[in-house]
Amino acid sequence: MIACYALWLALILGVGWILSQTHTLLLEVSLELRFNPWVARAVRQLSLPVLGLFWLVFLFWLEHYLRKGVQEGRFVARALRASGATIGAGLIIIILRSVMS
């Protein structure tokens, strides 16, 4: 059970970093597309609360998902699936940010 919560903590921190990079990517895209300043401001002010809400929902869902995996004896499979999805999302954001630069 300790491994479950250690992985949970690592993944929520990783997803938090990914979402902060997503926020930066959204700002870069809005500047690159030369949106109206009002649109750029709306992106800046709305993306952070929306991404934060997504992170909060993800936090509770991931805890439930991993804890159920421990109870059902499928923790390793669920841990690999959640870790793979997190790493994949991180790679996609890193690639997109490098393309934008």
Secondary structure, 3 states (H helix, E strand, C coil): CHHHHHHHHHHHHHHHHHHHHHHHHHHHHHHHCCCCHHHHHHHHHHHHHHHHHHHHHHHHHHHHHHHHHHHHCCHHHHHHHHHHHHHHHHHHHHHHHHHHC
